[in-house]
Amino acid sequence: MTEKYLIYRCVICNYEYDEEKGDMDNGIEPGTRFKDIPDDWTCPQCGADKDCFELKKE
């Protein structure tokens, strides 16, 4: 069974954080769960705080 990765969307600019892809430009490895990203991480596009993200509906 393959692991299911989630996608979180920034409510400010619509940037999508894909757990499967991570955010390598900012040191977040592929496969990193959103809940495991450091709290001081911000949206790479608009700089919004992590709490400005919501789970994208499937």
Buried (B, 14 or more C-beta within 10 A) or exposed (E): EEEEBBBBBBEBEEBEBBBEBBBEEEEBEEEBEBEEBEEEBEBBEEEBEBEBBEEEEE
